[in-house]
């Protein structure tokens, strides 16, 4: 049984985090209450992702926050990350599971009810549902689904879901009301003047929503 807390899921963006870097952003966010940190860097190449990922793993050591690598199976294995997150276009979930083994967390992005319902809980541990709103951090994202769409995807998913796509502290209550187990944020933390304070604000809303 894998234990993980999706509640405050930070997705790192190299451009937005450029001011203080991804590792320092993650360190501050975890100090503020982030429970999971995803390394998403499409430009770095596997070697670059491994280098950043190892530094992140060291920074998060002992914090209780888990490190997830986006898309790059080879990097996730080399870093000994806690998990891998893939999209529908990246690779087949079964293939990913075979490569990472049974112990690593596997997350899968789903954009439609059909995709959510098709998830095999013996392979995938959680789904990323969205985008809830349009977001500039992912230029090629699918059509935004809104809170109503998100609720349908969460209901269709046989595994816990984390919502993503333009979400901020003000949206937390609606995300949890729709049945999601967490909120994934990028710009609400990355690139803010004080990443720890920004995270604390979201964490406070999550505590309220879960109460």
Secondary structure as GFF3:
##gff-version 3
##sequence-region A 1 211
A	DSSP	beta_strand	8	13	.	.	.	ID=ss1
A	DSSP	alpha_helix	22	32	.	.	.	ID=ss2
A	DSSP	beta_strand	36	40	.	.	.	ID=ss3
A	DSSP	alpha_helix	45	60	.	.	.	ID=ss4
A	DSSP	beta_strand	66	70	.	.	.	ID=ss5
A	DSSP	alpha_helix	73	79	.	.	.	ID=ss6
A	DSSP	beta_strand	83	86	.	.	.	ID=ss7
A	DSSP	alpha_helix	93	100	.	.	.	ID=ss8
A	DSSP	beta_strand	105	110	.	.	.	ID=ss9
A	DSSP	alpha_helix	113	117	.	.	.	ID=ss10
A	DSSP	beta_strand	126	130	.	.	.	ID=ss11
A	DSSP	alpha_helix	146	156	.	.	.	ID=ss12
A	DSSP	beta_strand	160	164	.	.	.	ID=ss13
A	DSSP	three_ten_helix	169	171	.	.	.	ID=ss14
A	DSSP	alpha_helix	172	177	.	.	.	ID=ss15
A	DSSP	beta_strand	182	185	.	.	.	ID=ss16
A	DSSP	alpha_helix	195	210	.	.	.	ID=ss17
###
